[in-house]
Amino acid sequence: MTGAEISDLHRSCGNYTAIVDEIVRMEKKVFPKHESLATTFHQALAKNNSGLIFAQLDGEVAGYVMYCWPSSLSGAVTKLAVKEKYRRRGYGEKLLKAAIEKCRTRNIHRISLHVDPTRNPALNLYKKLGFRIDSLIEQYYSHDRDAYRMCLDFDVAA
């Protein structure tokens, strides 16, 4: 992976609207309608306890990760998406690592996320970065789609 710029999304970005519009289009394409935040994306971004990091390559958004910290001790990765043409090139890993580091700087003890058990590339990435399966949540996505809740615990004694 070369040439990709990893950035936090801020309203002060000169091209904020164009980036958000591109991410919303990606959200609609990557996630089924009932899992997509496309219609509430602006509200999700406006929350004080959330962040979005995106990868941009030659002016195009290649992927993004949304994360939040619902409490002072826990964080969550709420979305991770990479455009199909940029997959298997390290962008998802780089984005996830950036979100993990943002959570570390907030002294969060645990990050959780949910993933479809059939999405092996995503599962492998999460395991590679230290996430472990915490539990199976039946019917998380829909009546016929479950999810694993995965967690990454930080060593807070250090």
C-alpha positions as a Markdown table, in Angstrom:
| # | Residue | x | y | z |
|---|---|---|---|---|
| 1 | Met | 0.0 | 0.0 | 0.0 |
| 2 | Thr | 1.6 | 3.3 | -1.1 |
| 3 | Gly | 0.3 | 6.7 | -1.7 |
| 4 | Ala | -2.7 | 6.6 | 0.5 |
| 5 | Glu | -3.3 | 9.4 | 2.9 |
| 6 | Ile | -5.0 | 8.5 | 6.2 |
| 7 | Ser | -6.8 | 11.5 | 7.8 |
| 8 | Asp | -9.3 | 12.3 | 10.5 |
| 9 | Leu | -12.5 | 13.9 | 9.1 |
| 10 | His | -13.1 | 17.3 | 10.5 |
| 11 | Arg | -15.8 | 19.9 | 9.5 |
| 12 | Ser | -13.0 | 22.3 | 8.9 |
| 13 | Cys | -11.7 | 20.2 | 6.0 |
| 14 | Gly | -12.0 | 22.2 | 2.9 |
| 15 | Asn | -13.6 | 19.3 | 1.0 |
| 16 | Tyr | -15.6 | 18.0 | 4.0 |
| 17 | Thr | -18.9 | 17.8 | 2.0 |
| 18 | Ala | -17.4 | 16.0 | -1.0 |
| 19 | Ile | -15.7 | 13.5 | 1.3 |
| 20 | Val | -18.9 | 12.8 | 3.3 |
| 21 | Asp | -20.9 | 12.5 | 0.1 |
| 22 | Glu | -18.4 | 9.9 | -1.2 |
| 23 | Ile | -18.5 | 8.0 | 2.0 |
| 24 | Val | -22.3 | 8.0 | 2.0 |
| 25 | Arg | -22.3 | 6.6 | -1.5 |
| 26 | Met | -19.8 | 3.9 | -0.4 |
| 27 | Glu | -22.0 | 3.2 | 2.7 |
| 28 | Lys | -25.0 | 2.5 | 0.5 |
| 29 | Lys | -23.0 | 0.3 | -1.8 |
| 30 | Val | -21.2 | -1.8 | 0.8 |
| 31 | Phe | -23.8 | -2.3 | 3.4 |
| 32 | Pro | -27.4 | -3.7 | 3.1 |
| 33 | Lys | -30.0 | -0.9 | 3.5 |
| 34 | His | -31.0 | -2.0 | 7.0 |
| 35 | Glu | -27.3 | -1.9 | 8.1 |
| 36 | Ser | -26.4 | 1.3 | 6.4 |
| 37 | Leu | -26.0 | 4.6 | 8.2 |
| 38 | Ala | -26.4 | 6.5 | 4.9 |
| 39 | Thr | -29.6 | 8.2 | 6.0 |
| 40 | Thr | -28.3 | 9.2 | 9.4 |
| 41 | Phe | -24.6 | 9.7 | 8.6 |
| 42 | His | -24.5 | 13.4 | 9.3 |
| 43 | Gln | -26.1 | 12.8 | 12.7 |
| 44 | Ala | -23.6 | 10.1 | 13.5 |
| 45 | Leu | -20.7 | 12.4 | 12.6 |
| 46 | Ala | -22.1 | 15.2 | 14.7 |
| 47 | Lys | -21.9 | 13.2 | 18.0 |
| 48 | Asn | -19.2 | 14.5 | 20.3 |
| 49 | Asn | -18.0 | 11.0 | 21.2 |
| 50 | Ser | -17.3 | 9.7 | 17.8 |
| 51 | Gly | -14.7 | 10.0 | 15.0 |
| 52 | Leu | -14.2 | 9.0 | 11.4 |
| 53 | Ile | -10.8 | 8.3 | 9.7 |
| 54 | Phe | -10.6 | 7.9 | 6.0 |
| 55 | Ala | -8.0 | 6.7 | 3.4 |
| 56 | Gln | -7.7 | 8.8 | 0.3 |
| 57 | Leu | -5.8 | 7.8 | -2.8 |
| 58 | Asp | -5.5 | 10.2 | -5.7 |
| 59 | Gly | -8.4 | 12.3 | -4.5 |
| 60 | Glu | -10.7 | 9.3 | -4.1 |
| 61 | Val | -11.9 | 7.9 | -0.7 |
| 62 | Ala | -10.6 | 4.3 | -0.6 |
| 63 | Gly | -12.1 | 3.4 | 2.8 |
| 64 | Tyr | -13.1 | 4.7 | 6.2 |
| 65 | Val | -13.6 | 3.6 | 9.8 |
| 66 | Met | -16.1 | 5.1 | 12.2 |
| 67 | Tyr | -15.5 | 4.7 | 15.9 |
| 68 | Cys | -17.0 | 6.0 | 19.1 |
| 69 | Trp | -16.4 | 5.9 | 22.9 |
| 70 | Pro | -19.7 | 5.6 | 24.6 |
| 71 | Ser | -18.0 | 5.7 | 28.0 |
| 72 | Ser | -14.6 | 6.7 | 29.3 |
| 73 | Leu | -13.6 | 3.0 | 29.5 |
| 74 | Ser | -15.0 | 1.5 | 26.3 |
| 75 | Gly | -14.8 | 2.2 | 22.6 |
| 76 | Ala | -16.4 | 0.6 | 19.6 |
| 77 | Val | -15.6 | 0.4 | 15.9 |
| 78 | Thr | -19.0 | 1.0 | 14.3 |
| 79 | Lys | -18.1 | 0.8 | 10.6 |
| 80 | Leu | -15.1 | -0.3 | 8.6 |
| 81 | Ala | -15.4 | -0.3 | 4.8 |
| 82 | Val | -13.0 | -0.3 | 1.9 |
| 83 | Lys | -14.1 | 0.0 | -1.7 |
| 84 | Glu | -13.9 | -3.3 | -3.5 |
| 85 | Lys | -11.1 | -2.2 | -5.9 |
| 86 | Tyr | -8.9 | -1.3 | -2.9 |
| 87 | Arg | -9.4 | -4.4 | -0.9 |
| 88 | Arg | -6.6 | -6.8 | 0.1 |
| 89 | Arg | -4.1 | -3.9 | -0.2 |
| 90 | Gly | -3.8 | -3.1 | 3.5 |
| 91 | Tyr | -6.2 | -0.1 | 3.7 |
| 92 | Gly | -8.6 | -1.8 | 6.1 |
| 93 | Glu | -5.7 | -2.7 | 8.5 |
| 94 | Lys | -4.2 | 0.8 | 8.4 |
| 95 | Leu | -7.6 | 2.4 | 9.1 |
| 96 | Leu | -8.4 | 0.0 | 11.9 |
| 97 | Lys | -4.9 | 0.5 | 13.5 |
| 98 | Ala | -5.5 | 4.3 | 13.3 |
| 99 | Ala | -8.9 | 3.9 | 15.1 |
| 100 | Ile | -7.3 | 1.7 | 17.7 |
| 101 | Glu | -4.6 | 4.3 | 18.4 |
| 102 | Lys | -7.2 | 7.0 | 18.7 |
| 103 | Cys | -9.0 | 4.9 | 21.4 |
| 104 | Arg | -5.7 | 4.3 | 23.1 |
| 105 | Thr | -5.0 | 8.0 | 23.5 |
| 106 | Arg | -8.4 | 8.3 | 25.3 |
| 107 | Asn | -7.2 | 5.6 | 27.8 |
| 108 | Ile | -10.0 | 3.3 | 26.8 |
| 109 | His | -9.7 | -0.2 | 28.2 |
| 110 | Arg | -11.7 | -2.1 | 25.7 |
| 111 | Ile | -12.8 | -1.7 | 22.0 |
| 112 | Ser | -15.6 | -3.9 | 20.7 |
| 113 | Leu | -17.1 | -4.4 | 17.3 |
| 114 | His | -19.6 | -6.7 | 15.6 |
| 115 | Val | -18.9 | -8.8 | 12.5 |
| 116 | Asp | -20.8 | -11.3 | 10.4 |
| 117 | Pro | -19.3 | -14.7 | 11.2 |
| 118 | Thr | -19.2 | -15.5 | 7.4 |
| 119 | Arg | -17.0 | -12.6 | 6.6 |
| 120 | Asn | -13.7 | -14.4 | 6.9 |
| 121 | Pro | -11.4 | -11.6 | 5.6 |
| 122 | Ala | -12.8 | -9.2 | 8.2 |
| 123 | Leu | -12.5 | -11.9 | 11.0 |
| 124 | Asn | -8.9 | -12.6 | 10.0 |
| 125 | Leu | -8.1 | -8.9 | 10.1 |
| 126 | Tyr | -9.6 | -8.4 | 13.5 |
| 127 | Lys | -7.9 | -11.4 | 14.9 |
| 128 | Lys | -4.6 | -10.3 | 13.4 |
| 129 | Leu | -4.9 | -7.0 | 15.3 |
| 130 | Gly | -5.7 | -8.7 | 18.6 |
| 131 | Phe | -9.5 | -8.8 | 18.7 |
| 132 | Arg | -11.0 | -12.0 | 20.2 |
| 133 | Ile | -14.5 | -13.4 | 19.8 |
| 134 | Asp | -16.4 | -12.5 | 22.9 |
| 135 | Ser | -19.8 | -13.9 | 22.0 |
| 136 | Leu | -22.2 | -14.9 | 19.3 |
| 137 | Ile | -25.2 | -12.6 | 19.1 |
| 138 | Glu | -28.1 | -14.3 | 17.3 |
| 139 | Gln | -30.2 | -12.3 | 14.8 |
| 140 | Tyr | -28.0 | -9.2 | 15.3 |
| 141 | Tyr | -28.2 | -8.1 | 11.6 |
| 142 | Ser | -31.5 | -9.7 | 10.7 |
| 143 | His | -33.6 | -12.7 | 11.6 |
| 144 | Asp | -31.2 | -15.0 | 9.7 |
| 145 | Arg | -27.9 | -13.2 | 10.2 |
| 146 | Asp | -25.9 | -13.4 | 13.4 |
| 147 | Ala | -22.8 | -11.5 | 14.5 |
| 148 | Tyr | -19.8 | -12.1 | 16.6 |
| 149 | Arg | -19.0 | -9.5 | 19.2 |
| 150 | Met | -15.3 | -9.1 | 19.2 |
| 151 | Cys | -13.2 | -7.3 | 21.8 |
| 152 | Leu | -9.7 | -5.9 | 22.1 |
| 153 | Asp | -8.6 | -5.4 | 25.7 |
| 154 | Phe | -5.7 | -3.0 | 26.5 |
| 155 | Asp | -3.3 | -3.8 | 29.3 |
| 156 | Val | -4.2 | -1.0 | 31.7 |
| 157 | Ala | -1.7 | -2.1 | 34.4 |
| 158 | Ala | 1.2 | -0.8 | 32.3 |
